Amino acid sequence: MIQEINFISIFEQLTANIILYLPRMASSLLVLFVGLKTYPFFAKIIKEFFDKHDYDESLEKFLQSLFGIGYRLFVILFSISIAGVGTASIVAALGAAGFAVGLALQGSMSNFASGILVLVLKPIKVGEYIEVLDKSGIVKHIEIFNTTLLTPNNTTIIIPNSDLTSKVLINYSRQKIKRIDYKIGVGYESDLKKVRKVFEKTISQYDDLVINNDTRSTFIGVSELGDSAVIFAVYVWCNTSDYWKLKHDLLEEIKIALDKAKINIPYQTITIAK
C-alpha cells in the first residue's frame, strides 16, 4: 500500500512538472527551429550590406563565415535559456570544453589565427592567382580555417590558412604587369643577327599587348653559349591579365617563324620561366 501511494505521488509530481515545463520546452524548440530556418534570410542581409559598402571581398567572405557560426551558437544558447536552463553554467562549461578542445586542436587554432593575419596583412585576395606548396589556383574563398582555390581545370583545392602564413607563397596576380621570360636555343651555325630579327618581327605582331616604355621594354640578347646551342634570352612585358595568353601564343609564333627562316632549334633548348 505504501509503495502504491509513493508511485501515485511520483506520477502526480512528474505530470505537474511536464505541465509546468511543457510550454517552455515548446517555446524553446520553436525558437530553435525558427532561428535556424531564418539564417539564410539574415545571411542575405549581411551580404547585401557588404555589397552596398564595397568591402574587400576576402574580408566579406571571412566575416560571413564567422557570422554563420556565431549566429547558430546564439540561437542554440537562446533556446536553451528559454527552456529554463541556466546559460551561465553552460557558457562556463563550453569555455572549459573549448580550452580542452583548443589544446587538442592547436592546428585548427593556428589556422584561425592565420586567417586573421591573412585578412589584416592581405598577402592574397579573392580572385588572385596564387601558388603555395606546389598547388596553384584562383582564390575563391578565405574562410575561418582554410582557403579555397580553384585551378584552371576547375579542380577545388583546400589550403589550411596556416600554410599561407608559414610557407612560401607566390602571388601571380598582385602586380599589374609581368614579364615573360624565354630562353631559346639556336644552332651554332645560325646567323645571330637574323635570329634577332625573327624575334623582333614576331614580337611586333603583338604590339597591342606588349608593353614598351621608359621603365619596361622588350629585351633580346645572347645569354649563354651552351653545349649544343647559342641561348637567347627573350624578355617581354605585358599586363598581368594578358600574361597567359600572350605567353603561349607568342612562343608558338616564334617557333613557326624560326622554322620558316630555316633556323635550327636543337632539342631541349627552350625554357620558359613561370
Backbone as JSON, one array per atom type, in Angstrom:
{
  "sequence": "MIQEINFISIFEQLTANIILYLPRMASSLLVLFVGLKTYPFFAKIIKEFFDKHDYDESLEKFLQSLFGIGYRLFVILFSISIAGVGTASIVAALGAAGFAVGLALQGSMSNFASGILVLVLKPIKVGEYIEVLDKSGIVKHIEIFNTTLLTPNNTTIIIPNSDLTSKVLINYSRQKIKRIDYKIGVGYESDLKKVRKVFEKTISQYDDLVINNDTRSTFIGVSELGDSAVIFAVYVWCNTSDYWKLKHDLLEEIKIALDKAKINIPYQTITIAK",
  "N": [[0.84, -1.21, 0.0], [1.98, 1.2, 0.79], [4.0, 1.46, -1.13], [2.41, 1.76, -3.37], [1.14, 4.21, -2.89], [3.38, 5.93, -2.94], [4.15, 5.62, -5.62], [1.99, 6.74, -6.95], [2.23, 9.34, -6.03], [4.72, 10.1, -7.11], [4.1, 9.94, -9.83], [2.13, 11.9, -10.03], [3.65, 14.17, -9.4], [5.49, 14.14, -11.53], [3.78, 14.53, -13.66], [2.84, 17.07, -13.08], [5.19, 18.55, -13.34], [5.71, 18.2, -16.04], [3.49, 19.51, -17.15], [4.07, 22.03, -16.22], [6.57, 22.68, -17.41], [6.22, 22.15, -20.09], [5.21, 24.24, -21.87], [7.49, 25.89, -21.91], [9.43, 24.2, -23.04], [8.26, 23.75, -25.51], [8.29, 26.36, -26.53], [11.03, 26.77, -26.57], [11.93, 24.86, -28.46], [10.56, 25.84, -30.67], [11.76, 28.36, -31.04], [14.36, 27.52, -31.6], [13.94, 26.09, -34.0], [12.82, 28.07, -35.73], [14.85, 29.98, -35.6], [17.09, 28.69, -36.79], [16.06, 28.15, -39.3], [15.65, 30.7, -40.34], [18.15, 31.63, -40.82], [19.32, 31.82, -43.52], [17.98, 34.12, -44.43], [18.95, 36.24, -42.81], [21.63, 35.98, -43.45], [21.58, 36.76, -46.09], [20.92, 39.46, -45.81], [23.23, 40.4, -44.53], [25.09, 39.95, -46.58], [24.12, 41.7, -48.58], [24.56, 44.09, -47.27], [27.39, 44.22, -47.18], [27.89, 44.26, -49.94], [26.79, 46.73, -50.71], [28.43, 48.55, -49.41], [30.87, 48.13, -50.48], [33.04, 46.51, -49.47], [36.2, 44.82, -48.96], [36.45, 41.82, -50.76], [37.6, 39.48, -49.76], [37.61, 39.92, -46.96], [34.88, 40.12, -46.63], [33.93, 37.48, -47.23], [35.16, 36.05, -45.17], [34.06, 37.2, -42.82], [31.37, 36.61, -43.21], [31.42, 33.84, -42.96], [32.23, 33.66, -40.28], [30.07, 34.93, -39.07], [28.03, 33.08, -39.58], [28.69, 30.89, -37.9], [28.64, 32.16, -35.37], [25.98, 33.07, -35.26], [24.41, 30.7, -35.24], [25.32, 29.53, -32.87], [24.4, 31.43, -31.02], [21.59, 31.21, -31.34], [21.15, 28.59, -30.43], [21.99, 28.76, -27.69], [20.18, 30.7, -26.8], [17.71, 29.42, -27.12], [18.04, 27.39, -25.28], [18.11, 28.85, -22.9], [15.48, 29.8, -22.82], [14.17, 27.46, -22.28], [14.59, 27.28, -19.61], [16.97, 26.53, -18.55], [19.96, 27.36, -16.95], [22.12, 29.55, -18.55], [24.58, 30.51, -17.87], [26.13, 28.61, -16.57], [26.32, 26.83, -18.65], [27.75, 28.3, -20.56], [30.14, 28.58, -19.15], [30.88, 25.91, -18.99], [31.16, 25.38, -21.71], [33.28, 27.08, -22.22], [35.34, 25.87, -20.73], [35.38, 23.4, -22.0], [36.03, 24.3, -24.53], [38.61, 25.24, -24.09], [39.93, 22.85, -23.54], [39.49, 21.49, -25.92], [40.78, 23.24, -27.58], [43.45, 22.87, -26.87], [43.75, 20.31, -27.81], [43.31, 20.69, -30.46], [45.31, 22.33, -31.68], [46.3, 22.9, -34.16], [44.05, 23.72, -35.64], [43.4, 26.07, -34.26], [45.63, 27.51, -34.9], [45.23, 27.77, -37.64], [42.98, 29.41, -37.59], [44.0, 31.77, -36.38], [45.87, 32.38, -38.34], [44.17, 32.91, -40.45], [43.09, 35.35, -39.64], [45.43, 36.91, -39.78], [45.93, 36.8, -42.54], [43.8, 38.31, -43.51], [44.36, 40.77, -42.38], [47.02, 41.44, -43.16], [46.87, 40.93, -45.87], [48.15, 39.25, -47.95], [47.07, 37.82, -49.98], [44.13, 37.98, -52.08], [40.63, 37.51, -52.78], [40.05, 36.18, -55.97], [42.62, 36.44, -56.94], [45.49, 34.86, -58.46], [47.34, 32.34, -57.13], [50.18, 30.51, -55.73], [51.04, 27.9, -53.57], [52.85, 25.59, -51.67], [53.34, 24.04, -53.98], [50.84, 23.94, -55.09], [48.45, 25.5, -57.07], [46.14, 28.12, -58.01], [43.07, 30.02, -58.5], [42.03, 32.23, -55.98], [39.13, 31.55, -54.28], [37.58, 31.52, -51.9], [38.17, 32.84, -48.64], [38.17, 31.52, -45.65], [37.33, 30.77, -42.17], [39.1, 28.74, -41.21], [40.41, 27.73, -43.45], [41.48, 28.18, -46.9], [40.05, 28.38, -50.11], [40.96, 27.27, -53.28], [40.63, 27.48, -56.84], [41.5, 25.62, -59.55], [42.85, 26.08, -62.93], [41.74, 23.98, -64.44], [39.37, 23.57, -63.22], [39.37, 22.33, -60.68], [38.91, 21.93, -57.22], [40.83, 23.12, -54.51], [41.74, 22.81, -51.16], [43.35, 24.78, -48.88], [45.02, 24.88, -45.81], [44.88, 27.69, -43.62], [47.14, 28.25, -42.1], [49.27, 27.44, -43.66], [49.45, 29.44, -45.5], [50.65, 31.52, -44.2], [52.98, 30.52, -43.2], [54.43, 29.17, -45.12], [56.22, 29.37, -48.28], [54.75, 31.64, -50.41], [53.44, 32.36, -53.54], [52.26, 35.01, -55.37], [50.73, 35.52, -58.25], [49.14, 37.45, -59.32], [49.3, 39.9, -58.09], [50.91, 42.08, -58.99], [50.48, 44.57, -61.53], [51.62, 44.4, -64.03], [53.58, 41.99, -65.86], [56.54, 40.05, -66.63], [57.4, 38.09, -69.36], [59.52, 35.4, -69.63], [61.71, 33.94, -71.8], [63.96, 31.34, -72.73], [65.7, 30.57, -75.43], [67.21, 28.32, -77.58], [69.43, 28.27, -80.39], [71.0, 26.79, -83.28], [74.62, 26.59, -83.56], [75.47, 27.24, -86.06], [73.8, 29.18, -86.94], [72.79, 32.45, -88.15], [73.18, 35.0, -86.08], [72.24, 37.63, -86.04], [70.17, 37.5, -87.84], [68.51, 35.78, -86.45], [67.84, 37.4, -84.28], [66.32, 39.37, -85.62], [64.16, 37.84, -86.45], [62.96, 37.27, -83.98], [62.31, 39.89, -83.17], [60.52, 40.72, -85.2], [58.45, 38.9, -84.88], [57.56, 39.44, -82.29], [56.66, 42.03, -82.69], [54.21, 41.66, -83.85], [52.47, 41.59, -81.82], [52.04, 44.1, -80.74], [49.91, 45.41, -79.56], [49.59, 44.19, -77.16], [52.07, 43.91, -75.95], [54.23, 45.63, -73.71], [56.09, 48.53, -73.93], [58.05, 50.95, -72.7], [59.54, 53.77, -70.92], [60.44, 52.55, -68.6], [59.93, 49.83, -68.8], [60.7, 47.44, -71.16], [61.08, 45.45, -74.16], [63.5, 42.85, -74.26], [66.14, 41.38, -76.02], [68.69, 39.11, -76.35], [71.91, 37.42, -76.42], [72.4, 35.03, -73.98], [73.84, 32.86, -73.18], [76.39, 30.54, -74.1], [75.8, 27.55, -74.93], [76.23, 23.93, -74.59], [75.32, 22.73, -76.94], [74.02, 24.7, -78.29], [73.36, 28.16, -79.06], [72.17, 30.27, -76.66], [69.44, 32.33, -76.48], [68.13, 35.03, -74.61], [64.89, 36.11, -74.16], [62.88, 38.64, -73.25], [59.73, 39.8, -72.45], [57.35, 42.28, -71.75], [54.06, 42.62, -70.32], [50.55, 43.28, -69.61], [49.25, 41.85, -66.62], [46.81, 40.55, -66.91], [46.9, 39.72, -69.53], [48.88, 37.91, -69.6], [49.04, 34.93, -69.63], [47.82, 34.15, -72.06], [49.34, 35.59, -74.0], [51.87, 34.56, -73.46], [51.77, 31.84, -74.31], [50.81, 32.04, -76.96], [52.72, 33.69, -78.23], [55.07, 32.16, -78.02], [54.44, 30.01, -79.66], [54.23, 31.31, -82.16], [56.86, 32.21, -82.45], [58.25, 29.8, -82.76], [57.13, 28.93, -85.21], [57.98, 31.0, -86.88], [60.79, 30.73, -86.73], [61.09, 28.25, -87.94], [60.22, 28.83, -90.55], [62.22, 30.56, -91.32], [64.22, 28.8, -91.53], [65.89, 28.25, -89.37], [67.73, 26.42, -87.14], [66.63, 24.67, -84.25], [68.07, 23.26, -81.62], [67.41, 20.21, -79.79], [65.71, 20.3, -76.62], [66.28, 22.93, -75.76], [64.7, 25.09, -75.19], [63.34, 27.03, -72.72], [60.94, 28.2, -70.35], [60.28, 30.64, -68.03], [58.25, 30.74, -65.05]],
  "CA": [[0.0, 0.0, 0.0], [2.9, 2.35, 0.87], [4.64, 1.58, -2.44], [1.39, 2.26, -4.32], [0.96, 5.65, -2.63], [4.58, 6.6, -3.44], [4.09, 5.61, -7.08], [0.99, 7.75, -7.36], [2.8, 10.65, -5.72], [5.75, 10.39, -8.12], [3.43, 10.17, -11.12], [1.49, 13.23, -9.99], [4.71, 15.18, -9.45], [6.02, 14.15, -12.89], [2.75, 15.15, -14.52], [2.83, 18.51, -12.78], [6.4, 19.13, -13.93], [5.53, 18.23, -17.5], [2.54, 20.59, -17.46], [4.72, 23.31, -15.93], [7.69, 22.96, -18.32], [5.88, 21.89, -21.49], [5.21, 25.48, -22.68], [8.88, 26.35, -22.09], [10.09, 23.32, -23.99], [7.7, 24.02, -26.83], [8.82, 27.66, -26.98], [12.45, 26.59, -26.85], [12.05, 24.15, -29.74], [10.07, 26.73, -31.73], [12.81, 29.36, -31.27], [15.46, 26.83, -32.26], [13.55, 25.78, -35.38], [12.68, 29.32, -36.49], [16.16, 30.63, -35.68], [17.94, 28.02, -37.78], [15.43, 28.27, -40.62], [15.74, 32.08, -40.83], [19.56, 32.02, -41.04], [19.57, 32.32, -44.88], [17.44, 35.48, -44.56], [19.92, 37.17, -42.2], [22.86, 35.89, -44.23], [21.36, 37.58, -47.29], [21.0, 40.87, -45.39], [24.65, 40.68, -44.3], [25.74, 40.0, -47.89], [23.71, 42.94, -49.23], [25.24, 45.19, -46.58], [28.77, 44.26, -47.66], [27.89, 44.65, -51.35], [26.48, 48.16, -50.82], [29.52, 49.36, -48.88], [32.07, 47.83, -51.27], [34.13, 46.0, -48.65], [37.09, 43.86, -49.59], [35.74, 40.55, -50.91], [38.21, 38.5, -48.86], [37.08, 40.2, -45.63], [33.46, 39.81, -46.67], [33.74, 36.02, -47.13], [35.6, 35.61, -43.85], [33.09, 37.64, -41.82], [30.14, 35.84, -43.42], [31.65, 32.52, -42.37], [32.24, 33.86, -38.84], [28.69, 35.25, -38.68], [27.25, 31.85, -39.62], [28.98, 30.13, -36.69], [28.17, 32.93, -34.22], [24.52, 33.12, -35.27], [23.88, 29.39, -34.83], [25.62, 29.36, -31.45], [23.49, 32.31, -30.29], [20.24, 30.62, -31.38], [21.14, 27.41, -29.56], [22.05, 29.21, -26.3], [18.95, 31.42, -26.5], [16.63, 28.44, -26.98], [18.28, 26.68, -24.01], [17.71, 29.75, -21.81], [14.01, 29.82, -22.79], [13.74, 26.21, -21.65], [14.75, 27.39, -18.17], [18.29, 26.06, -18.14], [20.88, 28.48, -16.76], [23.14, 29.58, -19.62], [25.89, 30.88, -17.32], [26.88, 27.37, -16.35], [26.6, 26.24, -19.96], [28.84, 29.07, -21.16], [31.35, 28.22, -18.43], [31.24, 24.56, -19.43], [31.66, 25.5, -23.09], [34.61, 27.68, -22.15], [36.27, 24.84, -20.29], [35.5, 22.42, -23.09], [36.74, 24.96, -25.62], [40.03, 25.27, -23.74], [40.45, 21.49, -23.71], [39.5, 21.19, -27.36], [41.81, 24.08, -28.18], [44.74, 22.21, -26.68], [43.79, 19.13, -28.68], [43.24, 21.1, -31.87], [46.15, 23.51, -31.83], [46.42, 23.2, -35.59], [42.86, 24.48, -36.05], [43.53, 27.41, -33.72], [46.67, 28.15, -35.71], [44.59, 28.14, -38.9], [42.1, 30.55, -37.33], [44.86, 32.95, -36.21], [46.46, 32.69, -39.65], [43.12, 33.53, -41.26], [43.05, 36.76, -39.25], [46.63, 37.55, -40.34], [45.75, 36.92, -43.98], [42.88, 39.42, -43.75], [44.99, 42.03, -41.96], [48.2, 41.72, -43.98], [46.4, 40.83, -47.26], [49.08, 38.72, -48.97], [46.22, 37.33, -51.08], [42.74, 38.44, -52.11], [39.74, 36.7, -53.62], [40.21, 36.49, -57.39], [44.03, 36.42, -57.34], [46.06, 33.55, -58.8], [48.47, 32.13, -56.23], [50.76, 29.18, -55.62], [51.6, 27.57, -52.26], [53.1, 24.15, -51.55], [53.23, 23.46, -55.32], [49.44, 23.95, -55.5], [48.14, 26.83, -57.57], [44.78, 28.33, -58.47], [42.44, 31.31, -58.2], [41.44, 32.26, -54.65], [37.67, 31.68, -54.34], [37.05, 31.84, -50.57], [39.06, 32.85, -47.49], [37.27, 31.24, -44.55], [37.92, 30.84, -40.83], [40.19, 27.8, -41.02], [41.09, 27.37, -44.69], [41.26, 28.99, -48.1], [39.68, 27.53, -51.24], [41.5, 27.64, -54.59], [40.05, 26.82, -58.0], [42.54, 25.5, -60.56], [42.37, 26.36, -64.29], [40.93, 22.87, -64.96], [38.14, 23.53, -62.4], [39.53, 21.46, -59.52], [38.92, 22.67, -55.96], [41.92, 22.79, -53.59], [41.57, 23.42, -49.84], [44.65, 25.05, -48.26], [44.93, 25.39, -44.43], [45.36, 29.07, -43.55], [48.49, 28.33, -41.52], [50.26, 27.28, -44.73], [49.55, 30.72, -46.22], [51.49, 32.45, -43.44], [54.23, 29.88, -42.78], [55.11, 28.61, -46.28], [56.49, 30.3, -49.38], [53.52, 31.9, -51.16], [53.66, 33.14, -54.76], [51.05, 35.68, -55.85], [50.97, 35.88, -59.64], [48.2, 38.49, -59.76], [49.41, 41.13, -57.29], [51.45, 43.16, -59.82], [49.63, 44.85, -62.7], [52.31, 43.96, -65.25], [54.5, 40.87, -65.65], [57.5, 39.82, -67.71], [57.51, 36.72, -69.88], [60.93, 35.07, -69.81], [62.02, 32.77, -72.64], [65.35, 31.01, -73.07], [65.54, 29.81, -76.68], [68.49, 27.97, -78.16], [69.53, 28.06, -81.84], [72.24, 26.12, -83.64], [75.81, 27.43, -83.67], [75.64, 27.66, -87.46], [72.78, 30.21, -87.25], [73.14, 33.86, -88.24], [72.57, 35.52, -84.86], [71.5, 38.86, -86.36], [68.93, 37.06, -88.47], [67.68, 35.24, -85.37], [67.31, 38.55, -83.54], [65.27, 40.0, -86.43], [62.98, 36.96, -86.39], [62.32, 37.52, -82.69], [61.74, 41.25, -83.16], [59.37, 40.77, -86.09], [57.36, 38.11, -84.29], [57.04, 40.18, -81.13], [55.96, 43.23, -83.19], [52.84, 41.29, -84.19], [51.66, 41.7, -80.6], [52.27, 45.43, -80.19], [48.76, 45.83, -78.76], [49.68, 43.54, -75.85], [53.42, 44.07, -75.39], [54.5, 46.94, -73.11], [57.42, 49.12, -74.16], [58.1, 52.34, -72.28], [60.83, 54.18, -70.36], [60.84, 51.68, -67.49], [59.73, 48.43, -69.17], [60.85, 47.28, -72.6], [61.47, 44.12, -74.62], [64.94, 42.6, -74.31], [66.56, 40.2, -76.79], [70.15, 39.05, -76.33], [72.54, 36.12, -76.14], [72.64, 34.89, -72.54], [74.7, 31.73, -72.85], [76.89, 29.68, -75.17], [75.6, 26.23, -74.37], [76.97, 22.8, -75.16], [74.87, 22.4, -78.29], [73.22, 25.79, -78.85], [73.51, 29.54, -78.57], [70.94, 30.52, -75.93], [68.93, 33.7, -76.47], [67.15, 35.43, -73.6], [63.86, 36.98, -74.74], [62.03, 39.13, -72.17], [58.62, 40.6, -72.98], [56.46, 42.77, -70.7], [52.65, 42.75, -70.7], [49.64, 43.35, -68.48], [49.06, 40.55, -65.98], [45.61, 39.93, -67.45], [47.22, 39.16, -70.85], [50.12, 37.13, -69.46], [49.0, 33.53, -70.03], [47.53, 34.03, -73.49], [50.49, 36.05, -74.77], [52.98, 33.65, -73.21], [51.64, 30.65, -75.15], [50.66, 32.42, -78.38], [53.99, 34.22, -78.73], [56.02, 31.05, -78.17], [54.04, 29.26, -80.86], [54.59, 32.1, -83.34], [58.32, 32.21, -82.56], [58.63, 28.51, -83.35], [56.73, 28.93, -86.62], [58.85, 31.95, -87.6], [62.13, 30.14, -86.84], [61.02, 27.18, -88.95], [60.14, 29.47, -91.87], [63.52, 31.15, -91.61], [65.17, 27.67, -91.58], [66.84, 28.37, -88.26], [67.69, 25.18, -86.39], [66.48, 24.72, -82.79], [68.48, 21.97, -81.04], [66.47, 19.64, -78.83], [65.78, 20.63, -75.2], [66.96, 24.21, -75.54], [63.74, 26.15, -74.92], [62.77, 27.04, -71.37], [60.08, 29.36, -70.07], [60.12, 30.85, -66.6], [56.86, 30.96, -64.62]],
  "C": [[0.88, 1.26, 0.0], [3.57, 2.57, -0.48], [3.67, 2.16, -3.48], [1.18, 3.75, -4.15], [2.16, 6.44, -3.17], [4.59, 6.68, -4.97], [3.12, 6.67, -7.6], [1.53, 9.15, -7.14], [3.85, 11.06, -6.75], [5.11, 10.7, -9.46], [2.78, 11.54, -11.18], [2.52, 14.35, -10.09], [5.3, 15.31, -10.86], [5.06, 14.82, -13.85], [2.72, 16.65, -14.32], [4.03, 19.21, -13.41], [6.29, 19.23, -15.45], [4.61, 19.37, -17.91], [3.2, 21.95, -17.27], [5.77, 23.67, -16.98], [7.38, 22.75, -19.8], [5.84, 23.16, -22.34], [6.63, 26.0, -22.94], [9.61, 25.51, -23.13], [9.6, 23.57, -25.4], [8.23, 25.34, -27.4], [10.28, 27.55, -27.37], [12.66, 25.93, -28.21], [11.61, 25.03, -30.91], [11.13, 27.78, -32.08], [13.98, 28.74, -32.01], [15.15, 26.57, -33.73], [13.51, 27.04, -36.24], [14.04, 29.99, -36.68], [17.05, 30.02, -36.74], [17.38, 28.15, -39.18], [15.58, 29.67, -41.21], [17.19, 32.53, -41.07], [19.82, 32.51, -42.47], [19.08, 33.75, -45.09], [18.44, 36.5, -44.01], [21.25, 37.14, -42.95], [22.77, 36.75, -45.5], [21.46, 39.06, -46.97], [22.46, 41.27, -45.18], [25.39, 40.84, -45.63], [25.4, 41.3, -48.62], [24.37, 44.15, -48.59], [26.67, 45.34, -47.08], [28.83, 44.73, -49.12], [27.67, 46.15, -51.53], [27.66, 49.02, -50.39], [30.87, 49.02, -49.51], [33.26, 47.44, -50.39], [34.99, 45.05, -49.47], [36.42, 42.48, -49.61], [36.29, 39.48, -49.98], [37.67, 38.66, -47.44], [35.61, 39.83, -45.56], [33.2, 38.31, -46.49], [34.09, 35.52, -45.74], [34.56, 35.97, -42.79], [31.75, 36.92, -41.98], [30.26, 34.45, -42.8], [31.61, 32.61, -40.84], [30.84, 34.15, -38.32], [27.84, 33.99, -38.63], [27.45, 31.02, -38.36], [28.42, 30.85, -35.46], [26.65, 32.94, -34.12], [23.92, 31.81, -34.77], [24.14, 29.13, -33.35], [24.69, 30.21, -30.59], [22.08, 31.72, -30.23], [20.13, 29.43, -30.43], [21.13, 27.82, -28.09], [20.76, 29.92, -25.9], [17.79, 30.45, -26.3], [16.79, 27.65, -25.68], [17.85, 27.55, -22.83], [16.2, 29.83, -21.7], [13.47, 28.57, -22.12], [13.92, 26.24, -20.14], [16.08, 26.9, -17.66], [19.22, 27.27, -18.03], [22.0, 28.47, -17.79], [24.52, 29.92, -19.08], [26.74, 29.64, -17.12], [27.24, 26.7, -17.67], [27.76, 26.95, -20.63], [30.16, 28.73, -20.49], [31.84, 26.84, -18.85], [31.8, 24.58, -20.84], [33.06, 26.1, -23.11], [35.67, 26.67, -21.75], [36.49, 23.8, -21.37], [36.28, 23.01, -24.25], [38.24, 25.01, -25.37], [40.67, 23.9, -23.97], [40.55, 21.13, -25.19], [40.59, 22.0, -28.06], [43.2, 23.48, -28.04], [44.88, 21.01, -27.61], [43.84, 19.5, -30.15], [44.06, 22.37, -32.08], [46.32, 23.9, -33.29], [45.27, 24.04, -36.09], [42.93, 25.91, -35.53], [44.59, 28.2, -34.5], [46.09, 28.61, -37.05], [43.69, 29.36, -38.73], [42.93, 31.84, -37.19], [45.49, 33.37, -37.54], [45.44, 33.33, -40.57], [42.99, 35.01, -40.94], [44.24, 37.52, -39.85], [46.49, 37.78, -41.84], [44.86, 38.12, -44.31], [43.51, 40.77, -43.41], [46.14, 42.4, -42.88], [47.92, 41.67, -45.48], [47.48, 40.36, -48.24], [48.34, 38.16, -50.17], [44.84, 37.95, -50.95], [41.93, 37.49, -52.99], [39.9, 37.15, -55.08], [41.64, 36.47, -57.87], [44.49, 34.99, -57.6], [47.32, 33.37, -57.98], [49.01, 30.71, -56.33], [51.35, 29.02, -54.23], [51.71, 26.06, -52.16], [52.9, 23.42, -52.88], [51.79, 23.3, -55.78], [49.08, 25.37, -55.92], [46.69, 26.91, -58.04], [44.29, 29.72, -58.11], [41.79, 31.23, -56.82], [39.93, 32.5, -54.77], [37.08, 32.1, -53.0], [38.19, 31.85, -49.56], [38.15, 32.69, -46.27], [38.04, 31.17, -43.24], [39.16, 29.97, -40.7], [40.97, 27.49, -42.29], [40.73, 28.31, -45.82], [41.03, 28.04, -49.27], [40.25, 28.11, -52.53], [40.75, 26.87, -55.68], [41.1, 26.82, -59.11], [41.97, 25.81, -61.94], [41.53, 25.23, -64.89], [39.74, 22.57, -64.07], [38.21, 22.49, -61.29], [39.63, 22.32, -58.27], [40.05, 22.17, -55.06], [41.67, 23.54, -52.29], [42.95, 23.55, -49.18], [44.44, 25.53, -46.82], [45.54, 26.79, -44.35], [46.76, 29.19, -42.98], [49.58, 28.17, -42.58], [50.46, 28.59, -45.5], [50.48, 31.69, -45.51], [52.84, 31.84, -43.05], [55.03, 29.3, -43.94], [55.38, 29.7, -47.32], [55.23, 30.42, -50.24], [53.86, 32.78, -52.36], [52.33, 33.7, -55.23], [51.31, 36.2, -57.26], [50.14, 37.08, -60.09], [48.43, 39.84, -59.08], [49.92, 42.32, -58.11], [50.61, 43.33, -61.09], [50.29, 44.42, -64.01], [53.29, 42.85, -64.89], [55.43, 40.74, -66.85], [57.5, 38.34, -68.07], [58.98, 36.47, -70.19], [61.07, 33.8, -70.65], [63.53, 32.59, -72.69], [65.27, 30.07, -74.27], [66.91, 29.58, -77.31], [68.41, 27.79, -79.67], [70.9, 27.44, -82.13], [73.41, 27.09, -83.79], [76.04, 27.93, -85.09], [74.7, 28.81, -87.82], [73.4, 31.61, -87.3], [72.43, 34.56, -87.07], [71.78, 36.81, -85.1], [70.16, 38.52, -87.01], [67.96, 36.52, -87.41], [67.03, 36.38, -84.59], [66.16, 39.21, -84.3], [63.99, 39.16, -86.44], [62.22, 37.19, -85.09], [61.61, 38.88, -82.69], [60.48, 41.33, -84.01], [58.17, 40.03, -85.49], [56.73, 38.85, -83.13], [56.24, 41.4, -81.58], [54.52, 42.93, -83.6], [51.89, 41.44, -83.0], [51.86, 43.06, -79.92], [51.12, 45.92, -79.31], [48.78, 45.23, -77.36], [51.02, 43.76, -75.16], [53.61, 45.49, -74.88], [55.94, 47.35, -73.38], [57.36, 50.59, -73.77], [59.46, 52.64, -71.65], [61.33, 53.23, -69.28], [60.75, 50.19, -67.83], [59.84, 48.31, -70.69], [61.31, 45.86, -72.93], [63.0, 44.01, -74.66], [65.2, 41.32, -75.09], [68.08, 40.19, -76.81], [70.67, 37.66, -76.04], [72.88, 36.06, -74.66], [73.63, 33.79, -72.21], [75.16, 31.03, -74.12], [76.87, 28.25, -74.62], [76.41, 25.16, -75.07], [76.59, 22.54, -76.61], [74.1, 23.54, -78.94], [73.67, 27.13, -78.29], [72.17, 29.92, -77.94], [70.61, 32.01, -75.94], [67.99, 33.88, -75.27], [66.19, 36.41, -74.26], [62.9, 37.35, -73.61], [60.99, 40.09, -72.75], [57.69, 40.99, -71.84], [55.03, 42.89, -71.23], [51.82, 42.94, -69.43], [49.41, 41.94, -67.92], [47.86, 39.81, -66.55], [45.85, 39.27, -68.82], [48.34, 38.13, -70.79], [50.01, 35.72, -70.05], [48.74, 33.35, -71.51], [48.73, 34.44, -74.34], [51.66, 35.09, -74.63], [52.95, 32.44, -74.15], [51.57, 31.0, -76.64], [51.98, 32.87, -78.98], [55.01, 33.1, -78.94], [55.71, 30.23, -79.42], [54.46, 30.0, -82.13], [56.11, 32.16, -83.53], [58.81, 30.92, -83.19], [58.31, 28.46, -84.83], [57.67, 29.83, -87.44], [60.27, 31.4, -87.76], [62.16, 29.01, -87.86], [60.99, 27.77, -90.36], [61.49, 30.05, -92.29], [64.62, 30.09, -91.7], [66.28, 27.8, -90.55], [66.66, 27.15, -87.36], [67.55, 25.45, -84.89], [66.9, 23.36, -82.24], [67.49, 21.49, -79.98], [66.78, 20.11, -77.4], [66.56, 21.93, -74.97], [66.0, 25.38, -75.38], [63.22, 25.99, -73.5], [61.98, 28.32, -71.16], [59.94, 29.48, -68.55], [58.65, 31.08, -66.28], [56.6, 32.44, -64.48]]
}
